Amino acid sequence: MRDITPWMIMCISPKKVGVNHQESCGKTVSQYQYLVIAHITPALGSIPLKELRPAQIQSFYDSKLRAGFGARTIQVMHVVIHRSLSQAVKLGLLDKNPDEATTPPRSIDHEMQFYDEAQVTQFLITAKWDRNEVLYYLALYTGMRKAELLALRWSDVDWQAKTIRVQRQLRRDFRKGQFFSSPKTKAGR
């Protein structure tokens, strides 16, 4: 194997990613492929697999952090790199995984912040006459996800029962563009 890019792309398959739900898997694989093509390949792609060193990988993580990437995004890049190189070790292409000696940044769990009643009121006053005003109301009063809100159709509204049925979500894929898929949870269906 000449460089790491084709190896990583080959290692990113639905079976190897380890996600059971078909659509989650597609989203995960798509995210991994995007990270390989847009970020990992430009930095590490020209390095032959056997010549990849921990210092090069660590420098990649550090440069992404300096460029403003979040720790969680860098951790996902780390997962892709680590799993790909672990697979190379299993198949005898490498003696050991150079990513074992790196330290990706740790993400800090932040407690979710919610608007209080006064903030909600102020937000809705500010949003008055905005073209998305109704969307903001729905988001605040239903708790629907952005992807679910953006996929709503008039047929999802039952005016008599005063309910909205979440039947799809808007998804974005860097190769496929925008498309609809089933909602994230069964409760939404």
N, C-alpha and C positions, 0 to 999 in steps of 0.2 A: 504494500500500500504506500503510495508516494507521499501523500499529505493527509492531514487529519480530516479535512472537510468531507470527502466521500465516505470515510469511515463513520463519522458522526451521523451523517444523513442515513446511512444504512442501519445504524443502531437505533435510530428514532423511528420505530414502527409501533403501531398500536399494541402489538403483543409484547414488545420489549418495554414500552412505557409503563405498563402495568395498571392501566385504567380499565375498569370493566364496562361502564356505561358507554355505549357507542358514541353519543354526541359529545360527552365530556372528553372522551378519548380523542375524537377528531379535533377538538379545540386545543387539547394539550399537545397533541402531535404538531398541529399547525403553529402553536406558540413556540415549541421547541425548534421547528424548522426555521421559523422567522429569526429566532435568536442565533442559530447557526449561520444562516445566510447573511443577515444584516450586521451582526456584531462579532461573533466568534471567528468566522472565516477571514474578515479583513485583518484581524489582529494576529491570528495564529494559523490560519489556513495554509500558508506557504511552508510551514515547518514540517519536515518529514516526521511521521508518527514516532519513529524510534529516536529521533533527536529532540523531541519535546521535553523540556526541563521544568521542574517546579518553579524556578525563578521567572520563567517566561509566563506561566499561567498566573502566578501571583501578581506580576506586573500588569497583566491584563485586568485582573479583578480591581487592583488599585487604580488603574487608569479609568475604569468605568465609574468607580466611586468618585474620583476627582471630577469627572465629566457630569456629575449630578444624577447618576442613576441611583435608584433606591436600593437599599441592601437586599430587599426581597427579590428584586429583578436579578441582581447579581447572584443570589443564591440559586435561582432557577437556572442561570447560565452554568453555575457550578454543578448542578445536578446533571445537566446535559453532558458537560465535559467529563465529570467523574464516572458516570455510567458508561459512556462510550469507551473511556480508557480502561475501565474495569473489564469490559467485554473483550477488549484487545488482550488483556492479561490472561483471561480465561482461555482464549484461543491460541495463546502462545506467541502473539505478535509483539508483546512487551513482557519484560521480566517483572516489572512492578509498575504500579500506577503513579505517575509523577504528580497527579493531583492530590495524592494522600498527604503530601508535605506542604500543601497550601492552606491558607486560612482566609476563607471568604468572609466578608463582613457579616456580622450578626444583625438581624433585624430586631428592632425594638417594638414590642407589642404596645400599641397605644389604645387606651380605652376609647371606645366610640363616643363621640360627642353628639348630643341631640339638641335641637332648638327647644327653648322653653316657649311658653304660650306667647309672651311678648315678642320674642324673636320671630315666631311664625307670623304673627299679626303684622309686624314691620316688613317682613319679606313679602307678604301678599299685598300690602299697600304699595310697596315698591314695584311689584310685578304687575300692578293694575294696568290694563290696556296693552300689556306685552302680548305678542302673538302666541306665546306659550303659556299664558296665564292659566288656562284650564289644565294643562299638563302639570303645572306646578301644584295646583289644588289636588289633583289625583295623586301625585307623588306624596304629598304631605298627609293626606287623609286616608290613603289605602296602604301605604308602605310598599307599593309595587316597585320592582326594580326598573331601572332606566330601560333596559332591553325589553322588558315586558310592556312598559308604557309606549315605547316607540313602535311596537308591533300591534297595537290595538286597532280593531276595525269596528265600524258601527254595529256590525252583527254580533259583536261580543257584549253589547249592552242590552240588558233586559230591563226596559223602562217600567214594566208592570211590577216586577219583583224588586226593582231598584238594586240590581246587582250587575257586576262586570265579571265576565268569565275570562280568565287568562288562559289562552289556548296556544300561544306561540311567543317567541322572543326574537328580537332582531339580533342577528349575529354578524360579526365582521371577521373576515379571513383575509390575510394579506394576499392570497392567491385568488380566491373565489369572489372577493368583494363582499357585498352585503347580501344576506339571505335570511330566511325565517327557519326556525327550528322549534321543537317542542320546549315548553318551559323547563326551568331548572329543577323544580320540585314537582312531585306528583300532586301535592296539595293545590298547586296552581292550575292543574288540568281540569 
